[in-house]
Amino acid sequence: MTVSPRELTVGVEEEFLVVDPETGRTAPVADAVRRRITVPVTARVQPELMRFQIETNSLVHTDLEELRRDLTELRTAAATAAEGAGARLAASGTALLDSPGPPQLSPSPRYQRMYRQYGGILRGQGVCGCHVHIGIPDRHEAVQVSNHLRPWLPVLQALMSNSPIAGGVDTGHASWRVVRWTRWPSAGPPPFFSSPEHYDALVDALYATGAIMDRAMVYWYVRPSHHLPTLEFRGADACATLDEAVALAALVRALCAVSLADVRQGRPAPAVDQTLLNVAYWRAAHDGLEGNGFDLLSGRRRPAWKLVGGLLQRARPALEESGDLPFVTEVLNRLRATGSGAARQRAAYRRRHDLHDVVRLLVEQTRPEPEPAVPVRASAR
């Protein structure tokens, strides 16, 4: 191991829905929620595409215990503010019930321009994800690490699938957010990049064709950030619980650490076919943790939990180095016992076939527990 994960900074952006607790529908009161956010996190709760969404932004950390405390403060502040506005905060990749009528866009000139240019693509796009930023300032290394991450993107999606219900019905997918999001011409797993110049040439081509308005609309599930010295993972649904979000951050950082070591030692990234990568990602979005996935390294369908085991084996050296392995293992064991976010939503609905039960589950899960099940141990090393 030549790269310690503690050398890599980590930050997390979480997107949330604001919902009506009585009807379960999206509530377009995000501005009212943001006005109730108190110091010191006021500036770190931002508007999103729709008026029923907000986004929280963590500070930059090297210690996952500090990251967890930061995300706890942000989730608690946002949930309290939503309650003050007569609504609730819900961590789900899609809304259980959309509000009727045209898209409820936030009052941003950029978003209005997007609607004029892309029209109906924006319908149903009030979807929420969890984005993890890893500090890799060298762009050559960043695009090479992106290549190494490609085989693991579907597994991370399966782990955090949390959007099976949309429009009041079970979509048959563990992550309906993925299906909706891939309507954007710039969305999906990233291509294999030969160099930063290759990356820039592809982005320039997207712009020239009108597929994007600006670099912020590069929606690949891993991308060098357009405004930060980071590699940004943006392929997961909004994480149902705080500990799932922290575990996702730990896994992404660990994968980046072992991949960066490979890059610096001249080991090539697996040559994963783009079509098969797209199919594997759809399979993960369809089945989640409770079904099968496609193993891009062996070319076979395998139970999703077998693929999670392979991911953990890949990330283990970095997780052991940082001291985060016990916490990540505990969260994975909990997911195996209770089911993914998608499975828990479905179980709540099956009890009485009442969406209000799912709303209650989402709201309860979104508010963080004061302490993790086991300590996040990065700070103890």
C-alpha positions in Angstrom: 0.0 0.0 0.0 1.7 3.2 -1.1 -1.2 5.7 -0.7 -2.8 6.2 2.7 -6.5 7.0 2.6 -5.8 9.6 5.3 -3.9 11.5 2.7 -7.1 11.9 0.7 -9.6 14.6 1.8 -13.3 13.7 1.7 -16.4 15.8 1.5 -20.1 14.8 1.0 -23.0 16.5 -0.6 -26.4 15.1 0.4 -29.6 15.9 -1.5 -33.0 15.6 0.3 -36.7 15.8 -0.5 -39.0 18.1 1.4 -42.4 16.4 1.7 -45.8 17.0 3.1 -46.2 14.8 6.2 -49.9 14.4 5.6 -50.0 13.5 1.9 -46.5 12.3 1.3 -46.3 14.5 -1.8 -43.4 16.8 -2.4 -43.8 20.2 -0.7 -42.3 23.2 -2.7 -41.2 25.0 0.4 -37.4 24.6 0.2 -36.9 28.3 0.4 -38.9 28.5 3.7 -36.8 25.6 5.0 -33.5 27.3 4.1 -34.6 30.5 5.8 -34.9 28.5 9.1 -31.5 27.0 8.9 -29.4 28.4 11.8 -25.7 29.3 12.2 -23.2 27.8 11.8 -24.5 25.7 8.9 -26.6 28.3 7.1 -24.3 28.7 4.1 -23.9 25.0 3.7 -27.6 24.2 2.9 -28.3 25.1 -0.7 -31.2 25.1 -3.1 -31.5 22.4 -5.7 -33.2 21.9 -9.1 -36.7 21.7 -7.7 -38.4 23.8 -5.1 -39.0 20.7 -3.0 -35.3 19.8 -2.7 -32.3 21.0 -0.7 -28.7 20.0 -0.7 -26.3 20.0 2.3 -22.5 20.3 1.8 -20.0 19.0 4.4 -16.7 20.6 5.1 -13.5 19.0 3.9 -12.3 16.2 6.2 -9.6 13.6 6.5 -11.1 12.0 9.5 -14.4 10.1 9.1 -15.4 10.7 12.7 -15.3 14.4 12.0 -17.2 13.9 8.8 -19.9 12.0 10.6 -20.3 14.8 13.2 -20.5 17.3 10.4 -23.2 15.4 8.5 -25.1 14.8 11.8 -25.2 18.6 12.4 -26.4 19.2 8.8 -29.1 16.6 8.7 -30.4 17.6 12.1 -30.5 21.3 11.2 -32.2 20.6 7.9 -34.8 18.2 9.5 -35.6 20.7 12.2 -36.0 23.5 9.7 -38.3 21.4 7.6 -40.5 20.7 10.6 -40.6 24.4 11.3 -41.9 25.0 7.8 -44.7 22.4 8.3 -42.9 19.8 6.2 -40.5 16.9 6.7 -37.0 16.0 5.4 -36.8 12.7 3.5 -33.7 10.9 2.2 -35.0 9.0 -0.9 -33.7 8.9 -4.5 -37.2 9.7 -5.8 -40.4 11.1 -4.4 -43.1 8.7 -3.5 -45.7 11.1 -4.9 -44.9 13.9 -7.3 -46.9 17.1 -7.1 -49.2 17.6 -10.1 -48.5 20.2 -12.8 -45.4 21.5 -14.5 -41.9 21.0 -13.0 -41.6 23.1 -9.8 -38.2 24.6 -10.7 -36.2 26.6 -8.2 -36.1 30.3 -9.1 -32.7 30.2 -10.7 -32.0 31.7 -14.2 -29.8 28.6 -14.9 -32.6 26.2 -14.1 -35.1 28.2 -16.2 -32.7 28.1 -19.1 -32.3 24.3 -18.7 -36.1 23.9 -18.9 -36.2 26.0 -22.1 -33.4 24.0 -23.7 -34.3 20.4 -22.5 -38.0 20.6 -21.9 -39.7 17.4 -20.8 -36.4 15.8 -19.6 -36.9 17.9 -16.4 -40.2 16.3 -15.6 -39.6 13.9 -12.8 -36.1 15.1 -12.3 -36.5 16.0 -8.6 -34.3 13.1 -7.8 -31.8 13.0 -5.0 -28.3 11.5 -4.8 -25.3 11.4 -2.4 -22.1 12.7 -3.9 -18.6 12.0 -2.5 -15.6 14.3 -3.3 -12.1 12.8 -2.9 -9.2 15.2 -3.0 -7.1 14.3 -6.0 -5.8 17.6 -7.4 -3.7 16.1 -10.1 -6.0 15.8 -13.1 -3.9 13.1 -14.8 -4.2 11.0 -11.7 -7.9 11.8 -11.3 -8.9 10.6 -14.7 -6.8 7.4 -14.3 -8.4 6.7 -10.9 -11.8 7.2 -12.6 -10.8 4.4 -15.0 -10.0 2.1 -12.1 -13.3 2.9 -10.3 -15.5 1.9 -13.3 -15.9 -1.8 -12.5 -17.1 -1.0 -9.0 -19.7 1.7 -9.8 -22.6 -0.8 -10.2 -21.8 -2.4 -6.8 -21.8 1.0 -5.0 -25.2 1.7 -6.7 -26.6 -1.6 -5.5 -25.5 -0.9 -2.0 -27.2 2.5 -1.8 -30.3 1.9 -3.9 -33.1 3.7 -2.2 -35.8 4.7 -4.7 -38.1 1.8 -5.6 -41.4 3.8 -5.4 -42.4 6.7 -7.6 -45.7 8.0 -8.7 -47.3 6.0 -5.9 -46.3 2.6 -7.3 -43.5 0.2 -7.0 -41.4 0.7 -10.2 -39.9 -2.8 -10.1 -36.5 -1.2 -9.7 -34.5 -0.7 -6.6 -33.3 2.6 -7.9 -35.8 4.4 -10.2 -33.6 7.5 -9.8 -31.1 5.9 -12.1 -33.8 5.4 -14.8 -35.0 9.0 -14.6 -31.5 10.4 -14.4 -30.2 8.6 -17.5 -32.6 10.6 -19.7 -29.9 13.3 -19.6 -27.6 12.9 -22.6 -24.6 13.5 -20.4 -25.5 11.0 -17.6 -24.3 7.5 -17.0 -21.1 5.6 -16.1 -18.0 7.5 -17.4 -16.1 6.5 -20.5 -12.5 5.2 -20.3 -10.2 8.3 -20.4 -6.8 8.1 -22.0 -5.7 11.4 -20.5 -7.1 14.7 -19.1 -7.0 16.0 -22.7 -9.2 13.2 -23.8 -11.6 14.0 -20.9 -11.7 17.7 -22.0 -12.2 16.8 -25.6 -15.3 14.7 -24.7 -16.7 17.5 -22.5 -16.1 20.0 -25.3 -18.0 17.7 -27.7 -20.9 17.4 -25.3 -21.0 21.2 -25.2 -20.7 21.6 -29.0 -23.7 19.3 -29.5 -25.9 21.1 -27.0 -26.0 18.0 -24.7 -24.7 20.2 -21.9 -24.9 24.0 -21.2 -21.8 24.1 -19.1 -19.3 21.8 -17.3 -21.6 21.5 -14.3 -23.9 19.4 -16.5 -21.4 16.6 -17.0 -23.4 14.0 -15.1 -21.1 11.0 -15.4 -21.2 9.0 -12.2 -17.5 9.7 -11.6 -16.0 13.0 -12.9 -13.2 15.4 -12.0 -15.0 18.2 -10.3 -15.5 21.3 -12.6 -14.7 23.7 -9.7 -12.9 21.8 -7.0 -9.6 19.8 -6.9 -11.4 16.6 -6.4 -12.7 13.5 -8.1 -16.4 13.4 -7.5 -18.4 10.2 -7.2 -22.1 11.0 -7.9 -23.6 7.6 -8.7 -25.6 6.7 -5.5 -29.1 7.4 -4.4 -29.6 9.6 -1.4 -28.5 7.4 1.4 -31.4 6.4 3.7 -29.4 6.8 6.9 -26.5 8.9 8.1 -24.3 5.9 8.8 -24.9 4.6 5.2 -23.7 7.9 3.8 -20.6 7.8 6.0 -19.9 4.2 5.0 -20.3 5.1 1.3 -17.8 7.9 1.8 -15.4 5.5 3.5 -15.7 2.9 0.6 -15.3 5.5 -2.1 -12.2 7.0 -0.4 -10.7 3.5 0.1 -11.3 2.6 -3.5 -9.7 5.8 -4.6 -6.7 5.1 -2.4 -6.0 1.6 -3.7 -6.7 2.8 -7.3 -4.3 5.8 -6.9 -1.6 3.4 -5.7 -2.2 1.3 -8.8 -1.9 4.4 -11.0 1.4 5.5 -9.4 2.8 2.0 -9.8 1.8 1.8 -13.4 -0.9 -0.9 -13.1 -3.5 -0.5 -15.9 -7.2 -0.2 -15.2 -9.4 -3.1 -16.2 -10.6 -2.7 -19.8 -14.3 -2.7 -19.1 -16.5 -2.5 -22.1 -18.8 0.6 -22.0 -21.9 -1.3 -23.1 -21.5 -3.9 -20.5 -20.8 -1.3 -17.9 -24.1 0.4 -18.7 -25.9 -2.9 -18.5 -24.3 -3.8 -15.2 -25.3 -0.4 -13.8 -28.9 -0.9 -15.0 -28.9 -4.4 -13.4 -27.7 -2.9 -10.1 -30.4 -0.3 -10.3 -33.0 -3.0 -11.0 -32.1 -5.6 -8.4 -30.3 -3.6 -5.8 -28.8 -5.7 -3.0 -31.6 -8.2 -3.0 -31.0 -9.7 -6.4 -28.2 -10.3 -8.9 -25.6 -8.1 -10.4 -23.2 -8.5 -13.4 -19.6 -9.0 -12.5 -17.7 -6.9 -15.0 -14.4 -8.6 -14.1 -15.6 -12.2 -14.7 -18.4 -11.5 -17.2 -20.9 -13.5 -15.1 -24.2 -12.7 -13.2 -23.6 -13.2 -9.5 -25.6 -12.4 -6.3 -25.2 -8.8 -5.4 -23.8 -9.6 -2.0 -21.0 -11.7 -3.7 -20.1 -8.5 -5.6 -20.1 -6.5 -2.4 -17.7 -9.0 -1.0 -15.4 -8.4 -4.0 -15.6 -4.7 -3.5 -14.8 -5.0 0.2 -11.8 -7.2 -0.7 -10.6 -4.5 -3.1 -11.0 -1.7 -0.6 -9.8 -3.6 2.5 -6.1 -2.6 2.5 -7.1 1.1 2.6 -9.9 0.5 5.1 -7.5 -1.3 7.4 -4.9 1.4 7.0 -7.4 4.2 8.0 -9.0 2.2 10.8 -12.4 2.4 9.1 -12.9 -1.3 8.4 -14.9 -2.2 11.7 -17.4 0.7 11.0 -17.9 -0.2 7.4 -18.2 -3.9 8.2 -20.9 -3.1 10.8 -22.9 -1.0 8.3 -22.7 -3.7 5.7 -23.8 -6.3 8.3 -26.7 -4.1 9.2 -27.7 -3.8 5.5 -27.6 -7.5 5.1 -29.8 -8.0 8.1 -32.4 -5.3 7.4 -32.1 -4.9 3.7 -31.1 -2.0 1.5 -33.0 1.3 1.6 -35.1 0.1 -1.3 -36.0 -3.1 0.5 -36.9 -1.3 3.6 -39.2 1.0 1.7 -40.9 -1.9 0.1 -41.3 -3.7 3.4 -42.9 -0.7 5.0 -45.4 -0.4 2.1 -46.3 -4.2 2.1 -47.4 -4.1 5.7 -50.6 -2.1 4.9 -50.2 -0.9 1.3 -50.2 2.6 2.7 -47.6 5.1 1.4 -47.9 7.0 4.7 -46.0 4.2 6.3 -43.2 4.7 3.8 -43.2 8.4 4.4 -42.8 7.8 8.2 -40.0 5.4 7.6 -38.1 7.8 5.4 -38.5 10.7 7.8 -37.4 8.6 10.8 -34.4 7.2 8.9 -33.3 10.7 7.7 -32.9 12.1 11.2 -29.5 10.8 12.5 -28.9 8.6 15.5 -26.6 10.4 17.9 -24.0 7.8 17.8 -23.0 5.1 15.3 -23.4 1.4 16.1 -19.7 1.1 16.3 -17.2 4.0 16.5 -15.9 5.5 13.3 -12.3 4.7 14.0 -10.3 6.8 11.6 -9.5 9.4 14.3 -8.1 6.7 16.7 -5.2 5.8 14.4 
